[in-house]
Amino acid sequence: MGRVRELRAAGEMPYGDALYRPDDTGPALRVEGPGACHPDAGQPVPFRLGGPVDVARIIEEDGTLEAGPCFRSPLPDGSGHITGGGGGMGNIGHLARLAPDGAL
């Protein structure tokens, strides 16, 4: 089992901006947009994908944090669910696509 899956099973996530995949691969993620208290909050926020991330390095350097879900919604086609949550001041969070059995 990869680190991303291990962390998910433990209710945690890597503390680094990236699009993590269950096989410990994925691109860096850069989100530029207003915070939750900004007048433009609620508007679509663009993001950019970067190069590949090193999951082990991110965990070693930045650690992990709790990934408590705030919502879980079924996908319209029945292929699984979307779950997400956040913490802090709204600048830390996660969004995950789950298979019907709950796996990443």
C-alpha angles and dihedrals in degrees: 000000000000124000093253091056092044091052092047090052089052092049094251139111136200113271098232136091108259145114098252121202125200090250092060094255130113146117129275113260126218118191120185117183148104123302122244092269095047118112089241093053113132093040121116110276116214120221135192129215118221136185127311119298129223103228094193091053093048091051092046095047103033104020128212137283140202115284100199111174118238095183142009120194129180118241112245093240093053093243094126141291143292116227130180145161144167147204144190112037094337094276094101122064150111141236120196137182112219131196118237089268091053096256120137 
